[in-house]
Amino acid sequence: MAAAARRLSAASLPLRHHHLLLRPFASSASGQPPIAVETSVPFTGHKIEPPSRLVDTTPSELLSFFRDMSMMRRMEIAADSLYKSKLIRGFCHLYDGQEAVAIGLEAAITKKDAIITAYRDHCIFLARGGSLVESYAELMGRRSGCSKGKGGSMHFYKKDSGFFGGHGIVGAQVPLGCGLAFAQKYTKEGTVSFALYGDGAANQGQLFEALNISALWDLPVILVCENNHYGMGTAEWRAAKSPAYYKRGDYVPGLKVDGMDVLAVKQACKFAKEYALQNGPIILEMDTYRYHGHSMSDPGSTYRTRDEITGVRQERDPIERIRKLILSNEVATASELKDIEKEVRKEVDDAIAQAKESPMPDPSELFTNVYAKGLGAEVFGADRKEVKAVLP
């Protein structure tokens, strides 16, 4: 990365007040000298002129990026341990390695904008303002989870912050995201929807159908392909004749972004939002990487080498990139960053302990949230004569 536009002395910043960073996923604070950073690699555009590589940030934003991504990383590593201890059951897809996408996206938008994603959703929920306790309680099927313990890993949800899930059907969230954008345009809200999907879902027919009608109606939707290069265990080049996913829209413009560079993601998402509000759909391809396997049943090392994973960690890790940027601009010392990481570890441990105290849902909850309130159904026996139960 290029040198900052203005170097800052550590004495001029409230470095030791790390508790100031505890508010969820803050964007740039005003009143601080700006730092201009050049993205790691240029953006590549399809039918569109890419945005500038120079991204404005501030010391507080860099520190919040470091803390927030460290929190996500620690949360997912701890979830791995809980799964192996059988406290988390069923499907579980971890996000470590891809944190810059969630954080960069959140830094570019507001809570009035909508996000919808697939089943690798824990960190998106956290970025939208969800808590660690809600996350772990949901993962462990507890009553205080964000979906009342009934959704599990794949079905996190936070409607009041514009997060519409967590979806288990591959690619099915994209038409829903386009529907959210239709509602936004219909009500003239001046907001946009981001529909996230992976390279494995990029070949789904429903994605192209939804994109087609979105382009016809100029809907304010941004399709974000989180290209971590492996759909389950299949490398992108084995599944897609054209793995340049940002070009897949044909008539819809696209942008390829380094998804391991949080500032590049922020710049691209800000650019895409402005474009979509004026012109309709745009595709962002985030070039990213997952460190874990596809899910907990996948060791992640049978279809790629350990050297490949290690190489990405050493050369492109999003947290280490921000650490280097903070140190090079004297925003904080290495020791202070270590202190933040210790605080994060304690927060995660405390949240797990608190989530374990939450009770399991009552068995009667099996029948709730199935039908709209007051529109239940009667359940009959095999002879259709005796009413067995009435679902609320």
Buried (B, 14 or more C-beta within 10 A) or exposed (E): BEEBBEEBEEEEBEBEEBEEBEEBBBBBEEEBEBBBBBBBBEBBBBBBEBBEBEBBBBBBBBBBBBBBBBBBBBBBBBBBEBBEEEBBBEBBBBBBBBBBBBBBBBBBBEBEBBBBBBBBBBBBBBBBBBBBBBBBBBBBBBBBBBBBBBBBBBBBBBEEBBBBBBBBEBBBBBBBBBBBBBEBBEEEEEBBBBBBBBBBBBBBEBBBEBBBBBBEBBBBBBBBBBBBBBBEBBBBEEBBEEBEBBBBBEEBBBBBBBBBBBBBBBBBBBBBBBBBBEBBBBBBBBBBBBBBBBBBEBEBEEBBEEEEBEEBBEEBBBBBBBBEBBBEBBBBEEEBBEBBBEBBBEBBEEBBEBBEEBEEBEEEEEBBEEEEEEEBEEEEEEEEEEEEEEEB
